[in-house]
Amino acid sequence: MTPDFAHRLAHSARSQGMLELHVGLRHDEDWPNGRSGPRPTTVRLAGGHRAPMHLGRLLYPDASAPDMAYAFVTTIGGGLLDGDTLSTSIVAARGSRLHVTTTGATRIYGMDHGIAIQSTSIRADEDAYVEVVPDMVIPFRGSAFQNDTYVTVAESATVVVSEIIMPGRTASGEWHEYRSFSTRLTARRPDGHVLAVDAFVPAPSPVGARPFASTLPPGLGVIVSVFAFAPVSQQAGLVRSLAVLPPTSHQVWASSERRQTTRHQIGSLDGASTASDRRAGPPWAVTALPNDAGIAVRLIACDGHSARSALTSIWRAFRRAMTGAEPGRLRKN
């Protein structure tokens, strides 16, 4: 546990969840099949957690990437209430490879006042590879939630970050009826230069504007976002990895001339479905991020199953493009 993290634990003004994970490379001499030379493995260098957040030991379930550590974050309890705060700090040292996910959805309960806040800081040093792919966020009717993500990525590093936003408890008829919801991602270089900022604030609606739910296509209300910050030399591979998906539309989330190269990246996703056509995937769009930072994908799905399937397809395509290996299947999926 680092001194700064221990200080925050001891002097927290109110109950709040905290988690810190710092990983780096260790070189072992136990290559299988008689191979010689040091074997790199991503290991935990430092870290700690405070309830309701919990981090178990790192796992290595992927035979295609034996050096990649998998971290499963658990939040104990049913969900977040007014005043709850979750703070996560992830640091990947030079050359390390890390996949971070959660063991279940994040539920935001309805609240008469106040707000629940989640903050995630991700730092990837030179040649590091980090995937942060949490389960969905479910904002209940009347809830208020703020989600801030800060990414610091070296030019030779890769960071993939995703988010699934459910419209609420759909089985109870909820459809984007939260009181307040905002999610913001800021990416920087280690020297502080801002690469990209993405803000999504569906509620509250601006004065005079229609409610967010009324602007969505019929039957589509699950928002999926995926950001891939990668070296410039690798970005063409990310684009090509999505080109293998069959196109179904030609909407493009892009404006500059450079971003028009992504026009053919609109299509359907393996295993996903929509309410209107179960054979097609949800509508989606891809764009190049500013400052040659990487690419971003956003889509709208009809339900949680379609959203998870779509996200898995994108994540697996990005992993293949960046590492050349087919990722293993997580038991949770």
C-alpha positions in Angstrom: 0.0 0.0 0.0 1.5 3.4 -1.0 1.8 6.1 1.7 -0.6 8.4 -0.2 -3.3 5.7 -0.4 -2.9 4.8 3.3 -3.2 8.5 4.2 -6.5 8.8 2.3 -7.9 5.7 4.0 -7.0 7.0 7.4 -8.3 10.6 6.9 -11.5 10.0 4.9 -14.2 12.4 6.1 -17.0 10.0 5.4 -17.5 6.4 4.4 -16.4 5.8 0.8 -15.0 3.0 -1.3 -11.4 3.2 -2.4 -9.2 0.9 -4.5 -5.7 1.2 -5.7 -3.8 -1.2 -8.0 -0.2 -0.7 -9.2 1.2 -3.5 -11.5 4.5 -4.1 -13.2 6.5 -6.8 -14.9 8.4 -9.6 -13.2 10.6 -12.0 -15.2 10.3 -15.6 -14.2 12.3 -18.7 -15.4 9.5 -21.1 -15.6 8.5 -21.1 -19.2 6.4 -24.1 -20.2 7.4 -26.6 -22.8 11.1 -26.2 -22.1 11.5 -22.7 -23.4 14.5 -20.8 -22.1 15.0 -17.2 -21.1 13.1 -14.9 -18.7 9.3 -15.1 -18.8 7.6 -11.7 -18.3 4.5 -11.7 -16.0 2.4 -8.8 -14.8 2.3 -8.8 -11.1 0.9 -6.6 -8.3 3.5 -4.1 -7.0 1.3 -2.2 -4.6 -2.4 -1.6 -3.8 -5.1 -1.6 -1.3 -8.9 -1.3 -1.0 -11.5 -0.1 1.4 -15.1 -1.3 1.7 -17.4 -1.5 -0.1 -14.7 -2.0 -2.8 -12.7 -5.2 -2.8 -9.9 -6.6 -5.0 -8.8 -10.2 -4.8 -5.6 -11.7 -6.1 -4.7 -11.2 -9.7 -5.6 -14.1 -12.0 -4.0 -15.4 -15.3 -6.9 -17.2 -17.1 -6.0 -16.3 -20.6 -3.7 -18.9 -22.3 -3.3 -16.6 -25.3 -1.8 -13.9 -23.0 -0.1 -15.7 -20.1 1.7 -12.5 -19.0 -1.6 -10.5 -18.7 -3.0 -10.1 -15.3 -6.8 -10.1 -14.7 -8.2 -8.0 -11.9 -11.8 -8.5 -10.7 -13.2 -5.7 -8.7 -16.1 -6.3 -6.3 -18.4 -3.7 -4.8 -20.0 -5.2 -1.7 -23.6 -4.2 -1.2 -26.7 -3.7 -3.4 -25.8 -0.4 -5.0 -24.9 3.3 -4.5 -26.9 5.8 -2.4 -26.8 9.5 -1.9 -23.3 10.6 -0.8 -21.6 7.3 -1.8 -18.2 7.7 -3.5 -16.1 5.0 -5.3 -12.6 6.0 -6.1 -10.3 3.7 -8.2 -6.6 4.3 -9.1 -4.9 1.9 -11.6 -1.2 2.2 -12.6 0.5 -0.1 -15.2 4.2 0.2 -15.3 6.4 -0.1 -18.4 5.6 -3.2 -20.5 2.9 -4.6 -18.1 -0.5 -5.9 -19.4 -3.7 -5.7 -17.3 -7.4 -6.4 -17.8 -9.7 -4.9 -15.2 -13.4 -5.8 -14.9 -16.1 -6.0 -12.2 -18.1 -8.9 -10.8 -21.5 -7.3 -11.4 -23.4 -4.3 -12.4 -23.2 -1.0 -10.6 -26.7 0.0 -9.4 -27.6 3.6 -8.5 -30.6 3.8 -6.2 -33.2 6.6 -6.4 -32.5 9.5 -4.0 -34.5 12.6 -3.1 -31.3 14.8 -3.0 -27.6 14.5 -3.3 -25.6 12.4 -5.7 -23.4 9.3 -6.0 -20.0 9.7 -7.5 -17.5 7.3 -9.1 -14.0 8.4 -10.1 -11.5 6.2 -11.9 -7.8 7.1 -12.7 -5.9 5.0 -15.2 -2.2 5.5 -15.9 -0.3 3.4 -18.6 3.4 3.9 -18.8 5.6 3.1 -21.9 4.5 0.0 -23.8 1.9 -0.9 -21.2 -1.5 -2.4 -22.2 -4.5 -1.8 -20.1 -8.2 -2.8 -20.6 -10.8 -1.5 -18.2 -14.1 -3.2 -19.1 -16.6 -3.0 -16.2 -20.1 -4.3 -16.1 -23.1 -2.1 -16.8 -24.3 0.9 -14.8 -28.0 0.8 -13.9 -29.4 4.2 -12.8 -32.8 3.7 -11.0 -35.7 6.1 -11.3 -34.9 9.3 -9.4 -31.1 8.6 -9.1 -28.3 11.0 -9.5 -24.8 9.8 -10.6 -21.5 11.4 -11.7 -18.8 9.2 -13.3 -15.4 10.7 -14.0 -12.6 8.8 -15.8 -9.0 10.2 -16.1 -6.6 8.4 -18.4 -2.9 9.2 -18.6 -1.3 7.2 -21.5 2.2 7.3 -22.8 2.6 7.5 -26.6 3.7 3.8 -26.8 1.0 2.5 -24.4 -2.5 1.3 -25.0 -5.6 1.9 -22.9 -9.1 0.5 -23.7 -12.0 1.8 -21.6 -15.6 0.9 -21.9 -19.0 1.8 -20.4 -22.5 0.4 -20.6 -25.4 2.7 -19.4 -28.7 0.9 -18.9 -32.0 2.9 -19.1 -32.9 1.8 -15.6 -34.8 -1.3 -14.4 -36.4 -2.1 -17.7 -38.4 -5.0 -16.1 -40.2 -2.3 -14.0 -40.8 -0.1 -17.0 -38.0 2.5 -16.2 -36.6 4.3 -19.2 -34.0 6.9 -18.5 -35.9 8.4 -15.6 -32.9 9.3 -13.4 -32.8 12.8 -11.9 -29.2 13.5 -12.9 -26.6 11.5 -14.9 -23.2 12.6 -16.2 -20.1 10.7 -17.4 -16.9 12.4 -18.5 -13.6 11.0 -19.7 -10.4 13.0 -20.0 -7.2 11.6 -21.6 -3.8 13.2 -21.2 -0.1 12.5 -22.0 2.2 12.1 -19.0 3.3 15.7 -19.5 -0.2 16.9 -18.9 -1.1 17.6 -22.6 -4.8 17.0 -23.0 -5.6 14.5 -25.8 -9.4 14.2 -25.7 -12.4 15.0 -23.6 -15.7 13.2 -23.9 -18.8 14.3 -21.9 -22.2 12.6 -21.9 -24.9 14.3 -19.9 -28.3 12.9 -20.7 -29.9 14.5 -17.6 -30.9 17.0 -16.5 -32.0 18.2 -20.0 -31.1 21.8 -20.9 -33.9 24.4 -20.5 -36.2 24.1 -23.4 -34.8 20.8 -24.7 -36.7 17.5 -25.0 -35.9 14.8 -22.3 -33.2 12.5 -23.4 -35.5 9.4 -23.5 -37.7 11.0 -26.2 -34.7 11.6 -28.5 -33.8 7.9 -28.7 -34.9 5.5 -31.6 -37.9 3.3 -30.6 -36.8 0.3 -28.6 -33.2 1.4 -28.3 -31.9 2.8 -25.0 -28.8 1.1 -23.8 -25.7 3.3 -24.5 -22.4 1.6 -25.0 -19.1 3.6 -25.3 -15.6 2.2 -26.1 -12.4 4.3 -26.2 -9.1 2.9 -27.4 -6.0 5.1 -26.8 -3.2 3.5 -28.8 0.1 4.4 -30.6 -0.5 6.0 -34.0 1.2 3.0 -35.7 -1.5 0.7 -34.3 -4.6 2.7 -35.0 -5.0 1.6 -38.6 -5.2 -2.0 -37.2 -7.9 -1.0 -34.8 -10.0 0.5 -37.7 -9.4 -2.7 -39.8 -10.5 -4.9 -36.9 -13.9 -3.3 -37.0 -14.1 -3.4 -40.8 -14.6 -7.2 -40.8 -18.1 -6.6 -39.3 -20.9 -6.5 -41.9 -22.1 -2.9 -42.5 -25.8 -2.1 -41.9 -25.9 1.7 -42.0 -23.7 4.6 -43.0 -24.0 7.0 -40.0 -20.7 8.4 -39.1 -19.7 10.0 -35.8 -17.0 12.2 -37.3 -16.4 15.7 -38.7 -12.8 16.2 -39.8 -11.4 15.0 -43.1 -9.1 12.5 -41.2 -12.1 11.0 -39.4 -13.9 10.3 -42.6 -11.6 7.3 -43.1 -13.7 5.6 -40.5 -16.9 5.8 -42.6 -16.9 2.2 -43.5 -16.7 1.2 -39.9 -20.4 1.4 -39.2 -22.0 -2.1 -39.0 -23.5 -4.9 -37.0 -21.9 -6.8 -34.3 -21.6 -10.6 -33.9 -24.1 -11.9 -31.4 -26.0 -8.6 -30.9 -29.7 -8.0 -31.8 -32.2 -5.2 -32.0 -35.9 -5.0 -31.4 -36.7 -4.4 -35.0 -34.4 -7.0 -36.7 -32.9 -9.8 -34.6 -30.5 -10.6 -37.4 -28.8 -7.2 -37.3 -26.7 -5.6 -34.7 -27.4 -2.3 -33.0 -26.6 1.0 -34.8 -23.2 2.2 -34.0 -20.6 4.7 -35.1 -16.8 5.1 -34.8 -14.5 8.1 -35.0 -10.9 9.0 -34.7 -10.1 10.9 -31.5 -8.4 14.3 -31.6 -4.6 14.6 -31.5 -4.1 11.1 -33.0 -5.0 9.7 -29.6 -6.9 6.6 -30.9 -10.5 5.8 -31.8 -13.9 5.7 -30.1 -17.0 3.6 -30.7 -20.5 4.4 -29.5 -23.7 2.4 -30.1 -27.3 2.1 -28.9 -28.7 -1.4 -28.1 -32.1 -2.6 -27.2 -31.3 -4.5 -24.0 -28.5 -5.5 -21.7 -27.8 -8.8 -23.5 -27.3 -7.1 -26.9 -25.1 -4.4 -25.3 -22.8 -7.0 -23.6 -22.6 -9.0 -26.8 -21.7 -5.9 -28.8 -19.1 -4.7 -26.3 -17.5 -8.2 -26.2 -17.2 -8.2 -30.0 -15.5 -4.8 -30.0 -13.2 -5.7 -27.1 -12.2 -8.9 -28.7 -11.6 -7.2 -32.1 -9.4 -4.6 -30.4 -7.4 -7.3 -28.5 -6.7 -9.2 -31.7 -5.6 -6.0 -33.5 -3.3 -4.9 -30.7 -1.8 -8.3 -29.6 -2.3 -10.6 -32.6 -3.8 -13.2 -30.2 -7.4 -14.4 -29.8 -8.5 -13.6 -26.3 -9.8 -16.3 -24.1 -13.4 -16.5 -22.9 -14.0 -15.2 -19.5 -16.2 -17.4 -17.3 -18.4 -14.5 -16.3 -19.4 -14.0 -20.0 
